[in-house]
Amino acid sequence: MMGWHTGGMNVIFLGLVIWNILFLAATVLTGMAGRSWHVWHWSLGVITGIFTCFTHSLVFIQLIGSGKGIKEAVDAYSLPDDPETGYVRRTKKFKGRAFPYAMFVPMITIAAAWLGAWHDTNSFAAPQWRPTSHQWHMWVAWVAIVTNLYAFWKEYQVIAENTRMIREINDLIQQKGTKDGVAAEKSGIQA
């Protein structure tokens, strides 16, 4: 069962996603509030863009780190690892599933922020481009919001599966230590 109560990275990621959604909502609301909220919209847009990129980057960093830890645990504890369905192969599949979201969705977010800056500078330098730049910024921003929400959901699924696999490996390590008469270590892999 997938849920927030499994702890570890699941809870951290969920917290980041909640904050991200709040930042995205505040950015949209200040953008729709009119010219008097322009400075707030601009500031929130920059903060939201950076925070969103951070959240997606953290997913990939976590999968790379846990993948390395899983590979080391499989080797160190001689855990079963079928080349087609084993632990190391599953970590590669997790990274493959998360990579498009963790890499390309932040690019859409950056494009929305860049188009917002284009719109902002066109307000002063080239007023004839103002309607066009506004439309481009608005539509790419909506695409960024929708793709981020979808990506957060897909990334959460991958993180939850990865966390379950880490717990499974840690249980095997504990059982192996108990069977061999060795004191079961708390080491294992951190979820």
Secondary structure, DSSP 8 states (H G I E B T S, - for coil): ---GGG-THHHHHHHHHHHHHHHHHHHHHHHHS-GGGHHHHHHHHHHHHHHHHHHHHHHHHHHHHHHHHHHHHHHHTT----TTTSHHHHHHHHHHHHHHHHHHHHHHHHHHHHHHHHHHHHTTS-GGGHHHHHHHHHHHHHHHHHHHHHHHHHHHHHHHHHHHHHHHHHHHHHHHHHHTT----S-S---
